[in-house]
């Protein structure tokens, strides 16, 4: 039986993670949680808002259901973290996994220096938390994960397995 055969127990996370995609994901996930059966989360995302990714990560990690994550295309930026939430993490052969330093948006061009310093401090704290979680899931050192983030490292599916960010590569989709 292929990875994508049990469509009634699957939920997709495609595209940018924003409040709209989170709302859809949350409502679908809540329905699937009514049963204690395994849930498969299929990811093809370039990432998105940090707070959305952390919320989805928490939903998956602390669900009473067994969660399998499948990367079908890409798990980049904050989607790389969501991919880590699976008990079983599967990459399709041509998928990619990428991590990098966080970015922040400034809504106003006029801001006090103190506000900018505080925003920078909070952004760094969030990025370090992201790096720490990637380090723990992969069993790689935090220093190495930070170096890969500096390089905006892109891993092939096989490289993601070799470095501990995925458990297997599978081409048995159906």
C-alpha positions as CSV (number, residue, x, y, z in Angstrom):
1,X,0.0,0.0,0.0
2,X,1.4,3.4,-1.0
3,X,1.8,6.5,1.2
4,X,-1.1,8.4,-0.3
5,X,-3.7,5.7,-0.4
6,X,-5.5,6.5,2.9
7,X,-6.7,9.9,1.7
8,X,-9.4,10.1,4.5
9,X,-6.7,10.3,7.1
10,X,-4.5,12.8,5.3
11,X,-4.2,16.6,5.6
12,X,-2.2,18.8,3.2
13,X,-0.1,21.8,4.0
14,X,0.7,23.3,0.6
15,X,2.1,26.8,-0.1
16,X,2.9,29.6,2.3
17,X,1.9,29.1,5.9
18,X,-0.3,32.1,6.9
19,X,-3.4,32.7,9.0
20,X,-5.7,31.4,6.2
21,X,-3.8,28.2,5.6
22,X,-3.6,27.7,9.4
23,X,-7.3,28.1,9.9
24,X,-8.0,25.5,7.2
25,X,-5.4,23.2,8.5
26,X,-6.6,23.5,12.1
27,X,-10.2,22.8,11.2
28,X,-9.3,19.8,9.1
29,X,-6.9,18.5,11.8
30,X,-9.5,18.9,14.5
31,X,-11.9,16.7,12.5
32,X,-9.2,14.0,12.0
33,X,-8.4,13.9,15.7
34,X,-11.8,12.6,16.5
35,X,-10.5,9.2,15.7
36,X,-7.4,7.8,17.4
37,X,-6.1,6.5,14.1
38,X,-2.8,7.7,12.5
39,X,-2.8,11.0,10.6
40,X,-0.6,11.7,7.6
41,X,0.4,15.3,6.9
42,X,1.6,15.9,3.4
43,X,3.8,19.0,3.1
44,X,4.9,21.0,0.1
45,X,5.6,24.5,1.5
46,X,8.2,27.2,1.2
47,X,7.5,28.1,4.8
48,X,5.8,31.2,6.1
49,X,5.0,33.0,9.4
50,X,7.0,31.7,12.4
51,X,4.1,31.8,14.8
52,X,1.9,29.8,12.4
53,X,4.7,27.2,11.9
54,X,5.2,26.8,15.7
55,X,1.4,26.5,16.2
56,X,1.2,23.7,13.6
57,X,4.3,22.0,15.0
58,X,2.7,22.0,18.5
59,X,-0.6,20.6,17.1
60,X,1.3,17.7,15.5
61,X,3.7,17.0,18.3
62,X,1.2,17.0,21.1
63,X,-1.6,15.3,19.3
64,X,-2.7,12.0,20.8
65,X,-2.7,10.6,17.3
66,X,0.4,9.1,15.6
67,X,1.6,11.6,13.0
68,X,3.5,10.8,9.9
69,X,4.8,13.7,7.8
70,X,5.5,13.4,4.1
71,X,7.5,15.9,2.2
72,X,6.2,15.9,-1.4
73,X,8.1,18.7,-3.1
74,X,9.7,20.9,-0.4
75,X,9.9,21.5,3.3
76,X,11.7,24.8,3.4
77,X,12.2,27.4,6.1
78,X,9.5,27.1,8.8
79,X,7.9,24.2,6.9
80,X,11.2,22.3,7.7
81,X,10.2,22.5,11.3
82,X,6.7,21.4,10.7
83,X,8.1,18.4,8.8
84,X,10.1,17.5,11.9
85,X,6.9,17.1,14.0
86,X,6.1,13.7,12.5
87,X,6.8,10.5,14.4
88,X,7.8,9.1,11.0
89,X,9.3,11.6,8.5
90,X,9.2,10.6,4.8
91,X,10.7,12.4,1.8
92,X,9.8,11.6,-1.7
93,X,12.8,11.1,-4.0
94,X,12.8,14.6,-5.6
95,X,11.9,16.5,-2.5
96,X,14.1,19.0,-0.8
97,X,14.6,20.2,2.7
98,X,16.0,23.7,3.4
99,X,16.7,25.8,6.5
100,X,17.8,29.4,7.0
101,X,17.8,32.3,9.4
102,X,14.5,34.0,10.1
103,X,13.4,37.2,8.6
104,X,11.3,40.0,10.0
105,X,9.1,42.5,8.5
106,X,8.9,46.1,9.5
107,X,5.5,47.6,9.2
108,X,6.7,51.1,9.8
109,X,9.7,53.0,8.5
110,X,9.6,55.2,11.5
111,X,10.6,53.3,14.7
112,X,12.5,54.1,17.9
113,X,15.9,52.5,18.1
114,X,14.9,50.7,21.3
115,X,12.0,49.1,19.5
116,X,14.2,47.9,16.7
117,X,16.7,46.4,19.2
118,X,13.8,44.6,21.0
119,X,12.4,43.3,17.7
120,X,15.9,42.1,16.8
121,X,16.4,40.4,20.2
122,X,13.0,38.6,19.9
123,X,13.7,37.6,16.3
124,X,17.1,36.1,17.3
125,X,15.4,34.2,20.2
126,X,12.8,32.8,17.9
127,X,15.4,31.8,15.4
128,X,17.6,30.1,18.0
129,X,14.5,28.2,19.2
130,X,13.9,27.0,15.6
131,X,17.6,25.9,15.3
132,X,17.5,24.2,18.7
133,X,14.4,22.1,17.7
134,X,16.0,21.2,14.3
135,X,19.1,20.2,16.2
136,X,17.2,18.0,18.6
137,X,15.2,16.2,15.9
138,X,18.2,15.5,13.8
139,X,20.7,14.8,16.6
140,X,23.1,17.3,14.9
141,X,25.0,19.8,17.0
142,X,23.4,23.2,17.3
143,X,26.6,24.8,15.9
144,X,26.3,22.7,12.7
145,X,22.6,23.5,12.3
146,X,23.4,27.2,12.7
147,X,26.1,26.9,10.0
148,X,23.7,25.2,7.7
149,X,21.2,28.0,8.3
150,X,24.0,30.6,7.5
151,X,24.5,28.8,4.2
152,X,20.8,28.4,3.5
153,X,21.6,24.8,3.1
154,X,19.3,22.8,0.8
155,X,19.3,19.0,1.3
156,X,18.2,16.4,-1.2
157,X,15.8,13.8,0.1
158,X,18.7,11.3,0.6
159,X,20.9,14.0,2.3
160,X,18.0,14.8,4.6
161,X,17.9,11.2,5.7
162,X,21.7,11.0,6.1
163,X,21.7,14.1,8.3
164,X,18.8,13.1,10.5
165,X,16.1,15.4,9.2
166,X,14.1,12.6,7.6
167,X,13.7,8.9,8.4
168,X,13.4,7.5,4.9
169,X,13.0,8.2,1.2
170,X,10.0,6.5,-0.5
171,X,8.7,6.4,-4.0
172,X,5.7,4.2,-3.1
173,X,3.1,6.9,-3.2
174,X,0.0,4.9,-4.3
